Amino acid sequence: MYYDNDISIRPVEKRDLLRLWELVYKEDKPEWKKWDAPYFPHNSISYEQFMKETAASWIGKEGFWVIVVDDIVRGIVSYYFEDDQQKWLEIGIVLHESGSWNKGIGTRALKLWLPHVFKTIPVQRVGLTTWSGNERMMRVGEKIGMQLEGRMRKVRFYNETYYDSIRMGILREEFETSPLYVHS
């Protein structure tokens, strides 16, 4: 678990499951989905189905943690590998309620998550992929020291408009000279 005053990130616990279902799967068209890869489908599922099919795999999962603000789960941070060799790692974040947006929570959560990822996983680069319609996420990437590495033009189609896919990243040596790096 990592803290920054009123914000913490930690592995998912059983007590978080109802809240996570409410945030992620209760609604068919949640507001957060307009920003988190809205070009991919999202469907609600019942709490029973969530508990039967998904919930157990989230508990204690190293690459999927909750963001807690003032003792309330507000979202998730995650990582996943793009390749079978586990050398190409991507991080992600979702704050599920609009009341949590534009308050610096996402930046602060990723400032906790990125050092954890570099400390626990022997990768040389950590990436973040978003789309050009999500300017807030691109700014968060910049605030945590990531650089624009790639722009695939007009490959994401949403609301009758084409958007670019944006790839950002930070190398271990860049991270280790950044203000986020804490010598241990």
mmCIF file of the C-alpha atoms, coordinates in Angstrom:
data_MODEL
# 
_entry.id   MODEL 
# 
loop_
_atom_site.group_PDB 
_atom_site.id 
_atom_site.type_symbol 
_atom_site.label_atom_id 
_atom_site.label_alt_id 
_atom_site.label_comp_id 
_atom_site.label_asym_id 
_atom_site.label_entity_id 
_atom_site.label_seq_id 
_atom_site.pdbx_PDB_ins_code 
_atom_site.Cartn_x 
_atom_site.Cartn_y 
_atom_site.Cartn_z 
_atom_site.occupancy 
_atom_site.B_iso_or_equiv 
_atom_site.pdbx_formal_charge 
_atom_site.auth_seq_id 
_atom_site.auth_comp_id 
_atom_site.auth_asym_id 
_atom_site.auth_atom_id 
_atom_site.pdbx_PDB_model_num 
ATOM 1   C CA . MET A 1 1   ? 0.000   0.000   0.000   1.00 0.00 ? 1   MET A CA 1 
ATOM 2   C CA . TYR A 1 2   ? 1.212   3.500   -0.849  1.00 0.00 ? 2   TYR A CA 1 
ATOM 3   C CA . TYR A 1 3   ? -0.087  6.813   0.502   1.00 0.00 ? 3   TYR A CA 1 
ATOM 4   C CA . ASP A 1 4   ? -0.128  10.483  -0.433  1.00 0.00 ? 4   ASP A CA 1 
ATOM 5   C CA . ASN A 1 5   ? -2.096  12.256  2.323   1.00 0.00 ? 5   ASN A CA 1 
ATOM 6   C CA . ASP A 1 6   ? -5.767  11.438  1.604   1.00 0.00 ? 6   ASP A CA 1 
ATOM 7   C CA . ILE A 1 7   ? -5.024  9.146   -1.384  1.00 0.00 ? 7   ILE A CA 1 
ATOM 8   C CA . SER A 1 8   ? -3.764  5.586   -1.275  1.00 0.00 ? 8   SER A CA 1 
ATOM 9   C CA . ILE A 1 9   ? -3.387  2.707   -3.693  1.00 0.00 ? 9   ILE A CA 1 
ATOM 10  C CA . ARG A 1 10  ? -3.506  -0.902  -2.583  1.00 0.00 ? 10  ARG A CA 1 
ATOM 11  C CA . PRO A 1 11  ? -4.384  -4.395  -3.804  1.00 0.00 ? 11  PRO A CA 1 
ATOM 12  C CA . VAL A 1 12  ? -8.072  -5.231  -4.134  1.00 0.00 ? 12  VAL A CA 1 
ATOM 13  C CA . GLU A 1 13  ? -9.597  -6.848  -1.063  1.00 0.00 ? 13  GLU A CA 1 
ATOM 14  C CA . LYS A 1 14  ? -12.832 -8.783  -0.710  1.00 0.00 ? 14  LYS A CA 1 
ATOM 15  C CA . ARG A 1 15  ? -14.447 -5.782  1.002   1.00 0.00 ? 15  ARG A CA 1 
ATOM 16  C CA . ASP A 1 16  ? -13.934 -3.747  -2.224  1.00 0.00 ? 16  ASP A CA 1 
ATOM 17  C CA . LEU A 1 17  ? -15.897 -6.032  -4.547  1.00 0.00 ? 17  LEU A CA 1 
ATOM 18  C CA . LEU A 1 18  ? -19.375 -4.528  -4.178  1.00 0.00 ? 18  LEU A CA 1 
ATOM 19  C CA . ARG A 1 19  ? -17.968 -1.018  -4.651  1.00 0.00 ? 19  ARG A CA 1 
ATOM 20  C CA . LEU A 1 20  ? -15.957 -2.093  -7.720  1.00 0.00 ? 20  LEU A CA 1 
ATOM 21  C CA . TRP A 1 21  ? -19.015 -3.727  -9.261  1.00 0.00 ? 21  TRP A CA 1 
ATOM 22  C CA . GLU A 1 22  ? -20.986 -0.504  -8.679  1.00 0.00 ? 22  GLU A CA 1 
ATOM 23  C CA . LEU A 1 23  ? -18.251 1.567   -10.310 1.00 0.00 ? 23  LEU A CA 1 
ATOM 24  C CA . VAL A 1 24  ? -17.451 -0.702  -13.249 1.00 0.00 ? 24  VAL A CA 1 
ATOM 25  C CA . TYR A 1 25  ? -20.404 -2.920  -14.141 1.00 0.00 ? 25  TYR A CA 1 
ATOM 26  C CA . LYS A 1 26  ? -23.627 -1.596  -12.610 1.00 0.00 ? 26  LYS A CA 1 
ATOM 27  C CA . GLU A 1 27  ? -24.428 0.762   -15.514 1.00 0.00 ? 27  GLU A CA 1 
ATOM 28  C CA . ASP A 1 28  ? -24.548 0.054   -19.245 1.00 0.00 ? 28  ASP A CA 1 
ATOM 29  C CA . LYS A 1 29  ? -23.291 3.519   -20.227 1.00 0.00 ? 29  LYS A CA 1 
ATOM 30  C CA . PRO A 1 30  ? -21.296 4.966   -17.340 1.00 0.00 ? 30  PRO A CA 1 
ATOM 31  C CA . GLU A 1 31  ? -19.841 8.457   -17.689 1.00 0.00 ? 31  GLU A CA 1 
ATOM 32  C CA . TRP A 1 32  ? -16.249 7.217   -17.235 1.00 0.00 ? 32  TRP A CA 1 
ATOM 33  C CA . LYS A 1 33  ? -16.525 5.035   -20.338 1.00 0.00 ? 33  LYS A CA 1 
ATOM 34  C CA . LYS A 1 34  ? -16.740 8.179   -22.498 1.00 0.00 ? 34  LYS A CA 1 
ATOM 35  C CA . TRP A 1 35  ? -13.047 8.703   -21.678 1.00 0.00 ? 35  TRP A CA 1 
ATOM 36  C CA . ASP A 1 36  ? -11.679 5.199   -21.145 1.00 0.00 ? 36  ASP A CA 1 
ATOM 37  C CA . ALA A 1 37  ? -11.450 3.617   -24.591 1.00 0.00 ? 37  ALA A CA 1 
ATOM 38  C CA . PRO A 1 38  ? -15.045 4.493   -25.542 1.00 0.00 ? 38  PRO A CA 1 
ATOM 39  C CA . TYR A 1 39  ? -14.539 2.874   -28.944 1.00 0.00 ? 39  TYR A CA 1 
ATOM 40  C CA . PHE A 1 40  ? -14.585 -0.542  -27.213 1.00 0.00 ? 40  PHE A CA 1 
ATOM 41  C CA . PRO A 1 41  ? -17.947 -1.909  -26.059 1.00 0.00 ? 41  PRO A CA 1 
ATOM 42  C CA . HIS A 1 42  ? -18.941 -1.950  -22.398 1.00 0.00 ? 42  HIS A CA 1 
ATOM 43  C CA . ASN A 1 43  ? -21.840 -3.861  -20.901 1.00 0.00 ? 43  ASN A CA 1 
ATOM 44  C CA . SER A 1 44  ? -23.280 -3.952  -17.437 1.00 0.00 ? 44  SER A CA 1 
ATOM 45  C CA . ILE A 1 45  ? -23.483 -7.263  -15.623 1.00 0.00 ? 45  ILE A CA 1 
ATOM 46  C CA . SER A 1 46  ? -25.334 -8.314  -12.514 1.00 0.00 ? 46  SER A CA 1 
ATOM 47  C CA . TYR A 1 47  ? -23.545 -8.378  -9.186  1.00 0.00 ? 47  TYR A CA 1 
ATOM 48  C CA . GLU A 1 48  ? -24.089 -12.131 -9.062  1.00 0.00 ? 48  GLU A CA 1 
ATOM 49  C CA . GLN A 1 49  ? -22.459 -12.611 -12.460 1.00 0.00 ? 49  GLN A CA 1 
ATOM 50  C CA . PHE A 1 50  ? -19.553 -10.360 -11.455 1.00 0.00 ? 50  PHE A CA 1 
ATOM 51  C CA . MET A 1 51  ? -19.012 -12.363 -8.276  1.00 0.00 ? 51  MET A CA 1 
ATOM 52  C CA . LYS A 1 52  ? -19.209 -15.660 -10.147 1.00 0.00 ? 52  LYS A CA 1 
ATOM 53  C CA . GLU A 1 53  ? -17.049 -14.791 -13.168 1.00 0.00 ? 53  GLU A CA 1 
ATOM 54  C CA . THR A 1 54  ? -14.681 -11.940 -12.305 1.00 0.00 ? 54  THR A CA 1 
ATOM 55  C CA . ALA A 1 55  ? -14.404 -10.887 -8.681  1.00 0.00 ? 55  ALA A CA 1 
ATOM 56  C CA . ALA A 1 56  ? -12.103 -13.612 -7.353  1.00 0.00 ? 56  ALA A CA 1 
ATOM 57  C CA . SER A 1 57  ? -9.463  -12.892 -10.007 1.00 0.00 ? 57  SER A CA 1 
ATOM 58  C CA . TRP A 1 58  ? -9.236  -9.249  -8.860  1.00 0.00 ? 58  TRP A CA 1 
ATOM 59  C CA . ILE A 1 59  ? -8.513  -9.947  -5.181  1.00 0.00 ? 59  ILE A CA 1 
ATOM 60  C CA . GLY A 1 60  ? -4.824  -9.475  -4.434  1.00 0.00 ? 60  GLY A CA 1 
ATOM 61  C CA . LYS A 1 61  ? -3.917  -9.226  -8.121  1.00 0.00 ? 61  LYS A CA 1 
ATOM 62  C CA . GLU A 1 62  ? -0.531  -7.552  -8.414  1.00 0.00 ? 62  GLU A CA 1 
ATOM 63  C CA . GLY A 1 63  ? -1.374  -5.652  -11.601 1.00 0.00 ? 63  GLY A CA 1 
ATOM 64  C CA . PHE A 1 64  ? -4.785  -4.313  -10.543 1.00 0.00 ? 64  PHE A CA 1 
ATOM 65  C CA . TRP A 1 65  ? -5.118  -2.104  -7.442  1.00 0.00 ? 65  TRP A CA 1 
ATOM 66  C CA . VAL A 1 66  ? -7.744  0.256   -6.090  1.00 0.00 ? 66  VAL A CA 1 
ATOM 67  C CA . ILE A 1 67  ? -7.418  4.012   -5.667  1.00 0.00 ? 67  ILE A CA 1 
ATOM 68  C CA . VAL A 1 68  ? -8.816  5.055   -2.308  1.00 0.00 ? 68  VAL A CA 1 
ATOM 69  C CA . VAL A 1 69  ? -9.641  8.685   -1.491  1.00 0.00 ? 69  VAL A CA 1 
ATOM 70  C CA . ASP A 1 70  ? -10.742 9.530   2.041   1.00 0.00 ? 70  ASP A CA 1 
ATOM 71  C CA . ASP A 1 71  ? -11.362 5.811   2.682   1.00 0.00 ? 71  ASP A CA 1 
ATOM 72  C CA . ILE A 1 72  ? -13.640 5.387   -0.375  1.00 0.00 ? 72  ILE A CA 1 
ATOM 73  C CA . VAL A 1 73  ? -12.664 3.378   -3.468  1.00 0.00 ? 73  VAL A CA 1 
ATOM 74  C CA . ARG A 1 74  ? -12.762 5.818   -6.387  1.00 0.00 ? 74  ARG A CA 1 
ATOM 75  C CA . GLY A 1 75  ? -11.030 3.907   -9.167  1.00 0.00 ? 75  GLY A CA 1 
ATOM 76  C CA . ILE A 1 76  ? -8.248  1.574   -10.192 1.00 0.00 ? 76  ILE A CA 1 
ATOM 77  C CA . VAL A 1 77  ? -4.647  1.572   -11.356 1.00 0.00 ? 77  VAL A CA 1 
ATOM 78  C CA . SER A 1 78  ? -3.365  -1.329  -13.396 1.00 0.00 ? 78  SER A CA 1 
ATOM 79  C CA . TYR A 1 79  ? -0.607  -2.719  -15.530 1.00 0.00 ? 79  TYR A CA 1 
ATOM 80  C CA . TYR A 1 80  ? -0.445  -5.368  -18.208 1.00 0.00 ? 80  TYR A CA 1 
ATOM 81  C CA . PHE A 1 81  ? 2.137   -6.759  -20.583 1.00 0.00 ? 81  PHE A CA 1 
ATOM 82  C CA . GLU A 1 82  ? 1.848   -6.218  -24.321 1.00 0.00 ? 82  GLU A CA 1 
ATOM 83  C CA . ASP A 1 83  ? 4.201   -9.093  -25.107 1.00 0.00 ? 83  ASP A CA 1 
ATOM 84  C CA . ASP A 1 84  ? 4.793   -12.701 -24.067 1.00 0.00 ? 84  ASP A CA 1 
ATOM 85  C CA . GLN A 1 85  ? 8.374   -11.954 -22.974 1.00 0.00 ? 85  GLN A CA 1 
ATOM 86  C CA . GLN A 1 86  ? 6.997   -9.514  -20.390 1.00 0.00 ? 86  GLN A CA 1 
ATOM 87  C CA . LYS A 1 87  ? 9.280   -6.682  -21.453 1.00 0.00 ? 87  LYS A CA 1 
ATOM 88  C CA . TRP A 1 88  ? 6.643   -4.277  -22.808 1.00 0.00 ? 88  TRP A CA 1 
ATOM 89  C CA . LEU A 1 89  ? 4.528   -3.062  -19.905 1.00 0.00 ? 89  LEU A CA 1 
ATOM 90  C CA . GLU A 1 90  ? 1.635   -0.603  -20.016 1.00 0.00 ? 90  GLU A CA 1 
ATOM 91  C CA . ILE A 1 91  ? -0.046  1.098   -17.071 1.00 0.00 ? 91  ILE A CA 1 
ATOM 92  C CA . GLY A 1 92  ? -3.596  2.348   -16.829 1.00 0.00 ? 92  GLY A CA 1 
ATOM 93  C CA . ILE A 1 93  ? -5.894  4.269   -14.547 1.00 0.00 ? 93  ILE A CA 1 
ATOM 94  C CA . VAL A 1 94  ? -9.622  4.867   -14.304 1.00 0.00 ? 94  VAL A CA 1 
ATOM 95  C CA . LEU A 1 95  ? -11.396 7.201   -11.914 1.00 0.00 ? 95  LEU A CA 1 
ATOM 96  C CA . HIS A 1 96  ? -14.961 6.034   -12.266 1.00 0.00 ? 96  HIS A CA 1 
ATOM 97  C CA . GLU A 1 97  ? -16.896 9.013   -10.902 1.00 0.00 ? 97  GLU A CA 1 
ATOM 98  C CA . SER A 1 98  ? -16.851 12.441  -12.512 1.00 0.00 ? 98  SER A CA 1 
ATOM 99  C CA . GLY A 1 99  ? -16.649 14.030  -9.060  1.00 0.00 ? 99  GLY A CA 1 
ATOM 100 C CA . SER A 1 100 ? -13.101 12.658  -8.828  1.00 0.00 ? 100 SER A CA 1 
ATOM 101 C CA . TRP A 1 101 ? -11.971 14.251  -12.096 1.00 0.00 ? 101 TRP A CA 1 
ATOM 102 C CA . ASN A 1 102 ? -9.947  17.455  -12.464 1.00 0.00 ? 102 ASN A CA 1 
ATOM 103 C CA . LYS A 1 103 ? -8.695  17.338  -8.876  1.00 0.00 ? 103 LYS A CA 1 
ATOM 104 C CA . GLY A 1 104 ? -5.224  15.884  -9.419  1.00 0.00 ? 104 GLY A CA 1 
ATOM 105 C CA . ILE A 1 105 ? -6.253  12.496  -8.028  1.00 0.00 ? 105 ILE A CA 1 
ATOM 106 C CA . GLY A 1 106 ? -5.226  10.612  -11.163 1.00 0.00 ? 106 GLY A CA 1 
ATOM 107 C CA . THR A 1 107 ? -1.824  12.279  -11.269 1.00 0.00 ? 107 THR A CA 1 
ATOM 108 C CA . ARG A 1 108 ? -1.229  11.604  -7.582  1.00 0.00 ? 108 ARG A CA 1 
ATOM 109 C CA . ALA A 1 109 ? -2.327  7.969   -7.914  1.00 0.00 ? 109 ALA A CA 1 
ATOM 110 C CA . LEU A 1 110 ? 0.011   7.384   -10.866 1.00 0.00 ? 110 LEU A CA 1 
ATOM 111 C CA . LYS A 1 111 ? 2.829   9.094   -8.956  1.00 0.00 ? 111 LYS A CA 1 
ATOM 112 C CA . LEU A 1 112 ? 2.369   6.306   -6.403  1.00 0.00 ? 112 LEU A CA 1 
ATOM 113 C CA . TRP A 1 113 ? 1.869   3.526   -8.971  1.00 0.00 ? 113 TRP A CA 1 
ATOM 114 C CA . LEU A 1 114 ? 4.800   4.264   -11.303 1.00 0.00 ? 114 LEU A CA 1 
ATOM 115 C CA . PRO A 1 115 ? 7.506   3.919   -8.596  1.00 0.00 ? 115 PRO A CA 1 
ATOM 116 C CA . HIS A 1 116 ? 5.849   0.708   -7.397  1.00 0.00 ? 116 HIS A CA 1 
ATOM 117 C CA . VAL A 1 117 ? 5.881   -0.704  -10.912 1.00 0.00 ? 117 VAL A CA 1 
ATOM 118 C CA . PHE A 1 118 ? 9.545   0.139   -11.508 1.00 0.00 ? 118 PHE A CA 1 
ATOM 119 C CA . LYS A 1 119 ? 10.490  -1.149  -8.049  1.00 0.00 ? 119 LYS A CA 1 
ATOM 120 C CA . THR A 1 120 ? 8.775   -4.521  -8.427  1.00 0.00 ? 120 THR A CA 1 
ATOM 121 C CA . ILE A 1 121 ? 9.066   -5.346  -12.141 1.00 0.00 ? 121 ILE A CA 1 
ATOM 122 C CA . PRO A 1 122 ? 12.374  -5.569  -14.042 1.00 0.00 ? 122 PRO A CA 1 
ATOM 123 C CA . VAL A 1 123 ? 11.273  -3.617  -17.129 1.00 0.00 ? 123 VAL A CA 1 
ATOM 124 C CA . GLN A 1 124 ? 13.210  -0.905  -18.925 1.00 0.00 ? 124 GLN A CA 1 
ATOM 125 C CA . ARG A 1 125 ? 10.161  1.073   -20.023 1.00 0.00 ? 125 ARG A CA 1 
ATOM 126 C CA . VAL A 1 126 ? 6.654   1.742   -18.769 1.00 0.00 ? 126 VAL A CA 1 
ATOM 127 C CA . GLY A 1 127 ? 4.062   2.940   -21.245 1.00 0.00 ? 127 GLY A CA 1 
ATOM 128 C CA . LEU A 1 128 ? 0.633   4.482   -21.198 1.00 0.00 ? 128 LEU A CA 1 
ATOM 129 C CA . THR A 1 129 ? -1.768  4.316   -24.141 1.00 0.00 ? 129 THR A CA 1 
ATOM 130 C CA . THR A 1 130 ? -4.697  6.666   -24.573 1.00 0.00 ? 130 THR A CA 1 
ATOM 131 C CA . TRP A 1 131 ? -6.517  8.420   -27.395 1.00 0.00 ? 131 TRP A CA 1 
ATOM 132 C CA . SER A 1 132 ? -6.393  12.005  -28.639 1.00 0.00 ? 132 SER A CA 1 
ATOM 133 C CA . GLY A 1 133 ? -9.891  12.680  -27.323 1.00 0.00 ? 133 GLY A CA 1 
ATOM 134 C CA . ASN A 1 134 ? -8.651  12.232  -23.751 1.00 0.00 ? 134 ASN A CA 1 
ATOM 135 C CA . GLU A 1 135 ? -6.514  15.323  -23.276 1.00 0.00 ? 135 GLU A CA 1 
ATOM 136 C CA . ARG A 1 136 ? -6.605  14.968  -19.476 1.00 0.00 ? 136 ARG A CA 1 
ATOM 137 C CA . MET A 1 137 ? -4.888  11.585  -19.675 1.00 0.00 ? 137 MET A CA 1 
ATOM 138 C CA . MET A 1 138 ? -2.208  12.954  -21.976 1.00 0.00 ? 138 MET A CA 1 
ATOM 139 C CA . ARG A 1 139 ? -1.513  15.740  -19.455 1.00 0.00 ? 139 ARG A CA 1 
ATOM 140 C CA . VAL A 1 140 ? -1.307  13.201  -16.622 1.00 0.00 ? 140 VAL A CA 1 
ATOM 141 C CA . GLY A 1 141 ? 1.257   11.233  -18.639 1.00 0.00 ? 141 GLY A CA 1 
ATOM 142 C CA . GLU A 1 142 ? 3.347   14.366  -19.086 1.00 0.00 ? 142 GLU A CA 1 
ATOM 143 C CA . LYS A 1 143 ? 3.081   15.226  -15.364 1.00 0.00 ? 143 LYS A CA 1 
ATOM 144 C CA . ILE A 1 144 ? 4.530   11.851  -14.392 1.00 0.00 ? 144 ILE A CA 1 
ATOM 145 C CA . GLY A 1 145 ? 7.446   12.280  -16.781 1.00 0.00 ? 145 GLY A CA 1 
ATOM 146 C CA . MET A 1 146 ? 6.250   10.371  -19.820 1.00 0.00 ? 146 MET A CA 1 
ATOM 147 C CA . GLN A 1 147 ? 7.092   11.419  -23.343 1.00 0.00 ? 147 GLN A CA 1 
ATOM 148 C CA . LEU A 1 148 ? 5.010   11.116  -26.470 1.00 0.00 ? 148 LEU A CA 1 
ATOM 149 C CA . GLU A 1 149 ? 6.439   8.092   -28.290 1.00 0.00 ? 149 GLU A CA 1 
ATOM 150 C CA . GLY A 1 150 ? 3.883   7.455   -30.967 1.00 0.00 ? 150 GLY A CA 1 
ATOM 151 C CA . ARG A 1 151 ? 0.724   8.703   -32.567 1.00 0.00 ? 151 ARG A CA 1 
ATOM 152 C CA . MET A 1 152 ? -1.245  6.368   -34.788 1.00 0.00 ? 152 MET A CA 1 
ATOM 153 C CA . ARG A 1 153 ? -3.401  8.750   -36.718 1.00 0.00 ? 153 ARG A CA 1 
ATOM 154 C CA . LYS A 1 154 ? -7.155  8.298   -37.032 1.00 0.00 ? 154 LYS A CA 1 
ATOM 155 C CA . VAL A 1 155 ? -7.375  4.704   -35.786 1.00 0.00 ? 155 VAL A CA 1 
ATOM 156 C CA . ARG A 1 156 ? -9.971  5.190   -33.021 1.00 0.00 ? 156 ARG A CA 1 
ATOM 157 C CA . PHE A 1 157 ? -13.539 5.835   -34.134 1.00 0.00 ? 157 PHE A CA 1 
ATOM 158 C CA . TYR A 1 158 ? -15.977 7.317   -31.614 1.00 0.00 ? 158 TYR A CA 1 
ATOM 159 C CA . ASN A 1 159 ? -19.137 9.419   -32.055 1.00 0.00 ? 159 ASN A CA 1 
ATOM 160 C CA . GLU A 1 160 ? -18.704 9.526   -35.824 1.00 0.00 ? 160 GLU A CA 1 
ATOM 161 C CA . THR A 1 161 ? -15.197 10.977  -35.488 1.00 0.00 ? 161 THR A CA 1 
ATOM 162 C CA . TYR A 1 162 ? -11.729 9.495   -35.962 1.00 0.00 ? 162 TYR A CA 1 
ATOM 163 C CA . TYR A 1 163 ? -9.156  10.036  -33.204 1.00 0.00 ? 163 TYR A CA 1 
ATOM 164 C CA . ASP A 1 164 ? -5.475  9.203   -32.880 1.00 0.00 ? 164 ASP A CA 1 
ATOM 165 C CA . SER A 1 165 ? -4.122  6.488   -30.613 1.00 0.00 ? 165 SER A CA 1 
ATOM 166 C CA . ILE A 1 166 ? -1.482  8.042   -28.357 1.00 0.00 ? 166 ILE A CA 1 
ATOM 167 C CA . ARG A 1 167 ? 1.489   6.109   -26.949 1.00 0.00 ? 167 ARG A CA 1 
ATOM 168 C CA . MET A 1 168 ? 3.482   7.647   -24.121 1.00 0.00 ? 168 MET A CA 1 
ATOM 169 C CA . GLY A 1 169 ? 6.335   6.145   -22.137 1.00 0.00 ? 169 GLY A CA 1 
ATOM 170 C CA . ILE A 1 170 ? 9.148   6.595   -19.671 1.00 0.00 ? 170 ILE A CA 1 
ATOM 171 C CA . LEU A 1 171 ? 12.412  4.667   -19.529 1.00 0.00 ? 171 LEU A CA 1 
ATOM 172 C CA . ARG A 1 172 ? 13.832  3.357   -16.271 1.00 0.00 ? 172 ARG A CA 1 
ATOM 173 C CA . GLU A 1 173 ? 16.858  5.675   -16.538 1.00 0.00 ? 173 GLU A CA 1 
ATOM 174 C CA . GLU A 1 174 ? 14.550  8.666   -17.079 1.00 0.00 ? 174 GLU A CA 1 
ATOM 175 C CA . PHE A 1 175 ? 12.426  7.638   -14.110 1.00 0.00 ? 175 PHE A CA 1 
ATOM 176 C CA . GLU A 1 176 ? 15.505  7.231   -11.892 1.00 0.00 ? 176 GLU A CA 1 
ATOM 177 C CA . THR A 1 177 ? 16.498  10.859  -12.536 1.00 0.00 ? 177 THR A CA 1 
ATOM 178 C CA . SER A 1 178 ? 12.951  12.160  -12.003 1.00 0.00 ? 178 SER A CA 1 
ATOM 179 C CA . PRO A 1 179 ? 11.475  13.682  -8.828  1.00 0.00 ? 179 PRO A CA 1 
ATOM 180 C CA . LEU A 1 180 ? 9.291   10.540  -8.462  1.00 0.00 ? 180 LEU A CA 1 
ATOM 181 C CA . TYR A 1 181 ? 12.303  8.339   -7.837  1.00 0.00 ? 181 TYR A CA 1 
ATOM 182 C CA . VAL A 1 182 ? 13.020  7.588   -4.188  1.00 0.00 ? 182 VAL A CA 1 
ATOM 183 C CA . HIS A 1 183 ? 16.249  5.761   -3.379  1.00 0.00 ? 183 HIS A CA 1 
ATOM 184 C CA . SER A 1 184 ? 15.630  2.759   -1.189  1.00 0.00 ? 184 SER A CA 1 
# 
